[in-house]
Amino acid sequence: MNVNRREYFLQLVNTRTKRPIDDDSGSYQVYQPGVPARQTIYSLAGAQLTQEVVGISYLSRTMANGQIHFFTNLSASNVDLSVLTAGGRAYFLKGVTPSQHRVDVDPEKQEYVLAVAVNEKHSHTTVVPVGFRLRKGMSVKDTFVKVATAYNGSAAASNAINVGRSGDRDGFLDGIILSSVGYKQAAPVVSTTGVVTTTRYGVDLAKFHASSTGGVDFYIRKSYYAQTAVASNNLTVSRLTGATHTGASFTAAAGRGYVFFTYDLSPIESVN
């Protein structure tokens, strides 16, 4: 044990049965408290555990036996964690302290929200995996963003992102503008004549109908069902296709926030 670090050891426990949850392939990410930025973490041997390859990808760590174990610098008195179990249950654990040890969770509900921290430190040509993969039985109903630090760039193309999966880079959100702080949700783009020209939802969450006659354009909302945890269901973010970034890429001034995935979980899937 490294005496120059703080040790965090957490066991997920079923809140009804009071029994530990056995999960050997669930994933988690560790954030700074209240901030969408990854906390520097270390292994028992003192090696830094990578959570972000800047501009390329985010990485999750893997739990063992439903346990989460890592170390931080002494300055980190508490952390936030985003957890996704093997069975598709998402938990956002706020303000976890080194002395907490036990976290009670409810694996028997069907509605969940997965929260993932992202930033703008990548080019418009890079599709960035966020470190989580949709699990079998997850039915994504909606996706939205909370901007904590505004994305840079005066042109809309410089501060818009797509949210999707490896199989479709803009399947959930298509060109959401992040030039100001606050919550950002998809909405129809309407022309000056009142015609819906497109929707900021991607094809996984909406079916858009464009009419050549005008006045009857519309879209219908839908959910995306993950039939299995295949590689094409790795969640991703990217800049709007073709956009040229003009802001503070790869610097501390870069914009950042959280992406939220709200979903139902099939009741016939595993209980982890």
N, C-alpha and C positions, 0 to 999 in steps of 0.2 A: 504494500500500500504506500502511495506517495504522500508524505506528510505535508507537502506543499500544495496539495489540492483538497477540494471538498468532494466527499463521496456521496453520490446519490444512488440509492438502492430502493426500487419500488416493486411491489408485488400487486398485480391486479387480482381483485377478489370479487366474486359474485355477491352483489349486495343482498340478494334474497337467501341464498344457501349458506353464505359466509364461508364458502370454500374457495381456495386459490384457483385461478384459471390457468389451465395448462395450455400454453401456446408457444410453439417453438419456431414459428415463421411469421408472426406478426411484426410490423415495422413501426418505427417511431422517429420523430425529429425533435430536436431540442432547440428552443428559441430563447432569446433574451426576454425577461419578463415584460409583458405589455408592448413588445416591439417586434415587428415582423422581420427579424434578423436572427440568423442562426448563432447559437451560443457555442463558443469553443469548448469542446469536450475531449476527454482523454480515456484511454483504456486503463485497466489495472496495472499494466506494465509501464504506463506513462506515455504511450504513443498517442499522438493526436488522431482523433477519429474524424475523417473527412465527412462533412455534411454538404459542402458546396464546392464544385469545380467552377470557379467564377466564369460566367459567360457561356458555360457549356452544359452543366447539369446540376441538379440537387440530388443528394443521396440520403437515404434513410438507413438507420441502424436496425438490427434484428434482435428481437427479444428472445429469451430462452425460458421455457417453463412459465410463461406469463410474467417474467421478471425483466425489469429494465435497470441496467447497472452501468454507470459511467462516472467520471470525475470532471470537475470544472476547476478553474482558477479560484483562489480564495476570495476574490472580489465578487463572485456570483453567489449571493445569499439565497436566491430562489430562481426558478426557471419556469417556463411554459413548455408543455409538450403536446405535440400532435401525434396521436396513436391510431393505427389502423390494424385491427387484429386479423388473424388468418381467416376468420369467418366473416369478415367485412364489417365489423363494428368500429365506428370512429368515436374517439374520445379526445376532447381538448382539455388538458389538465393545466389549470392556471395557478401560478404562484406556488409551485411545488418546492418544498424545502428539503434540505438534506436529512432532516430528522423524521420525515413523514412516513417513509417505509411502506405503507399500505395505502392502496387506492381502491375504493369500492366503486364498481361499475355495474351497470345493468345490461347484461347480454341478452335479455329476453324481449326487449322492445324491438319495433320494426322501423322506426324513423330515426335517422341520424344526419349529422352534418360533419363533413370532413373539411378542416381548415388547413390551408397550406400557405406558408410565407413565400413571396416571390419578390424579385427586384428587376430593374431594367438593365442589368449589366450584361447584355448580349446583343448581337447584331440582328438585323431583320431577317437574315438568312438562316439563323440558328433556331431549330426547334428544341426547346429545353425540357427534358423530363423533370417533373417536380419531385420524383422520388417515391411516389405511391402508384400502385396499380389497382384498378377496379377489381374487386373480388367477385367470384361467382354469386349471382343472386342480387347484386346491387342494381337498383333501378333509379338512375339519376333523374330527378324531377326538375332541378333548376341549378344554375350556376351564376354567381355574382361576385363582385370584387369590393373590398374595402381598401381605399387608398390612404395610407398613412403619410407618405411623402410623395408629392405630385411628381409624375413622370416629366422629364425634360423635353424641350423642343416646342417651338411655336407653331409648327405645322401639325395638323391633325395626324398625319401619317407618322410623325415622330413620337407620338405618345399614345398610340393605340396598340392593343394586344389582342391576340387570339387565345382562346382556351380550348383545348381539345384532348385528343389522345394520339398515340403513335399511328393509329389507323386513319386519323383525320385531324389535322392540325387546328382546324377551326370548327370542329364538330359541335362544341357547346356554345362558345361565344365568338363572334366574328367582328373584330374591329371595335372593341370597347375603348372609349376615350378616357384616359387616366390623367388628364392635365390639371386636375384639382383634387383636393382631399375629400374623403367621404365615400359613401356607398354608391357603386355604379352597377346598374342593372340593364339588361337588354331591353330595347324598345323598338317599335317600328320606325323606319325612316320614311317620313311623309313628304311628298312634293308640295309645292306652293298651291297646286290645284286640289290638294286633299287626297291624292292617291298614294297608297302605300307602295313605296318603290322597293323596299327590302326590309329585312329584319336583322337585328344584331344577334339574334339567336342563330346558332349553326344548325346543320341539317339533323344532328342527333337529337335536338330539342324542339325543332319546329319544322313544319312543312310549309313552304312558301309557294303561293300560286300567283304568277304574274300574267295578267291578261293583256293581249294585244289591242283590245278595244278601249282600255282605260276605264277607271271608275269601279272596277270589280276586283282589284288586287286584294289578297288577304293571306294570312298565314294561320296555321293551326298548330297549337302547342302539343308536344308529345314528350314521352320519357325515353331515355336510353337504357336498355336492359343488358347487363353484362352476363352473357350465357356461360362464360368461363374466364379465368384470369390469364388470358393470353397476352403476349407482348404487345399486340395492337391496342390493348386497353391500358397501357402505361399512360398516365395523365401527363399533359404537356402544356407549356405556354410558349408563345412566340410573338414577335412583332407582326403587325399587319403586313401581309405579303407585299413586297415591293417597296415598303417604306424605307426611307433613309433617316437614320437616327442622327440628330444634331446635338444631343444633350451630353450629360456628364457620364458617359458609359465607363464602367469599370472604376468609378471613383466613389468616395464616401457620400457624395452629394446625389447619388443616383436615387431615383424614385423607388418606392417599395410599398408593399401592402400584403393583404391576404386574399386568396381565392377560396371561395366557399362552394362546396358541392353538397346540395341537399338531396337525400335519397331515401328510398324505402328498401328494406332488405327482405327477401323472400323468407317466409317462416319455415320453409322446409330445408333450409341450408343449415350448416354446422352451427354449434352453439358457442364457439370461442369468441 
